[in-house]
Structure formats: C-alpha cells, structure tokens
Amino acid sequence: MADPRRFGSLSTVLMAAEAGVDIVDTALNSMAGLTSQPALNSLVAALSNTERDTGIDLKGIQKLSDYWAAVRPVYYPFESDLKSGSAEIYRYEIPGGQYSNLKPQVESFGLGHRFTDVKEMYKTVNEMVGDIVKVTPSSKMVGDMAIFMVKNDLTPENIFEKAKNMAFPDSVVSYFQGMMGQPEWGFPEDLQKLVLKDIEPITVRPGELLPPEDLEGHGRYLKGKYGFEPTGKDKVSYALYPDVFENYIKYYMENGDVSRMGSDVFFHGLAEGETSEIEVAEGRVLVVEYLRMGKPDSEGFRTLEFEVNGNRREIRVKDKSAHQKMQGADEPAVQMADPDSDSEVGASIPGHIMKILVKEGDAVKAGQSLAVIEAMKMETVMAAARDGKVDSILAKEGQQVKTGQLLIRLG
C-alpha cells in the first residue's frame, strides 16, 4: 500500500501502478489535489481498458463526487487557501493532511500573521529532533513544537535557557518520553532532558506498558454516568478517545441526533424564510421552513416559528446574550498571571481546560503537572515552577481561557 500524497501528482501514481503498486490512497475528484490525495475519478478513467483496470464504475463515483462538490463549500473556512500545487512541501516536509490543519491551528493561537514563521520553524524543529519520519502522531509533535516555539519566541539558540521552566505541549512530552517509539538513532539528549524535566523516559515498546483494556468497565461507567446501554462500538470509542467521546455524548444528549441534518444547516442554521428537507429516517422526510423569530420576553426567551410539513410549530429558546443584557451582566474581567512570578500559573496557549489535576490545599513539587489545556488537537500541560501548596484555582474544566490567563496560584 502507498500513500500518493508522498508521490504527488496523478502521473506519479500511474507510474507507481505500472511498477506494481496494488493499493493507493485517493480522493474523489471534488475533494482531491493540493494538500489532499490525487483524484480517484481521473485515476479510474486513466486505468480503464488497461491491465490495471480498477473495475470501479465511473458514473457511480461521479455521483459521489458531485455530492461532495456541494458539501465542500460549507467547510471553506477550514481550507488551506492553496489554489494550486506548491513546491513548499519539498522545503518544509509538512505532510499534506497536516498542512490543511496547520493554518487554522496557527490562527487559533493568534499567529495567523506568522504562518510563514511557523512553517520555517517546522523545518527547524524537524532538524532539531533529527529529521524524523513525519506521520501521525510524530508530524503533529513537530507542528505543536513549532507553534510553541514561535508563540514563545524560542530559537535553537535560546531554548535551553528560556524554556527551562516552561511546560512543553503534551505531544512533545510524549514523543521524548518514548511513547511514540524509539528513533533508530536515539533522542537528542539535551533536548530530551529539557522537555521531560523530571519525567523518566521509557526504553521499551510503549504498548508493552499498557494494562489490559477493561471494556466492560467502560460500559458500566458510561451507563452509570449517562444512563444508556453502550454498544461495543461505544466502549471501544471511549477507550480510544475518552474525552472526545464524552463530549459527543453530552452534545447528543443536549441536541439530539443531528447526523441527518445537512452540513450547511448544522453550521449556519436557517435564515428566515429558508426551507430545509431533513430525512429523519429511511423514507421519512421533514420539510422545515423557518418563518420568524420573536423579540425576547421578560425571562430572556425568544419564540421561533416554523412550518413542519405544512403544520405550524413554535419553540421557546433562551437568548443568552439578551438575558445578560437584561440583567446588566458584563463579561467578567480576565485576571492575568504575572509572568515574573513563580507563584502564578498562567495559560501558555489559548484553549479550553481539559483537566485540572490538583485540588486547593494540595502540596506540589516543581515540574508537577497542574492542568491540561487543549486547542485544535494540541494539548499542553501547565506545570508548577516551584515546590509549594495550591492556594487557589481560578479556572474550571471546560472553561475557555486566553494566553496568560491566571489558572492556579501557589502559596
């Protein structure tokens, strides 16, 4: 099997097929090219009536391509903005799939204007760690490290002094701990020591350290907390991605099954007078027309009027912004950490608090993990700069925080 994003153009994939490659990773034409895979429809057509004929129905996959051509504009904000092929891949060695995600990830940190700097730093980090093979998750580690260094004005020259008390992104710590495997030539020892602080690296295959997975225990936990009978798929999903799966369950319980809703409606909602057809079950379609929205009442609720298959319906929805204004509530001021104080732990990245790992009154050691922040798949651990006791915790799990916002104060 071969990933044609490593090959590049369709012509290169065809040459690989002639050389005997049996399986390649492609994309429908409407989703292909640039940072994605080469075009499936074109490949099928090119190989028709040859010894390597795929046997795939061109008319059938054209219908699929037409469908995704209509869906793709909904996701335009997540596009990489590339309009044509780029030779940058040869300079930076950023995998195509990661390149698409890297720009919105960089922008989420307020570094959109420094995207070129991040790409240059990606190349620098790759050289710092020894020009490693960059596939998920090792490529993500290089990207997270590049963003971290640009965000904190770090360079290969100043990192050992300036970052000695900094907590590195979780993916970087995992890499240097050996949780992604062992590079054939080993880790750069000085950089490994800087990143890990007092964490002991492993020297075996990471899977050997994993305990047996208790799927039945996961099932009991999910049933007890959320009140539903989990399927085998639910248990495995929780085992692989516990935080993501629980966020999904919470969203599902609050909003219901939205999987049959069109992507445009899901992301943008309906405009007044707009109609949407929603297939709620096989052969059962609801024609929903959004008529109007009323003014907020004394409790901050608005009445929304719809027609569903010609029958008028009304629902009341809490307008949180209107309720705040009615109560005279202002957005609370954000308290920032003093960057010169080792008693105040501030957020090193903007994101949401995934976990608070300590309680008020806990004794902590220098370098001990205190909280985990996540932003665009990048997890960063906030650590104590010194020994002490947790005096106060000013953030809570799930809260969105800004760079530098005070999270924990040590006594």
PyMOL commands that set and color helices and strands:
alter all, ss='L'
color gray80, all
select helices_A, chain A and resi 10-18+29-31+40-47+58-78+88-92+96-108+112-128+138-151+159-162+170-177+189-196+206-209+215-226+232-240+242-255+263-268+320-327
alter helices_A, ss='H'
color red, helices_A
select strands_A, chain A and resi 275-281+284-293+301-308+311-318+344-346+351-356+363-364+369-375+378-383+388-393+400-401+406-410
alter strands_A, ss='S'
color yellow, strands_A
deselect
rebuild
show_as cartoon
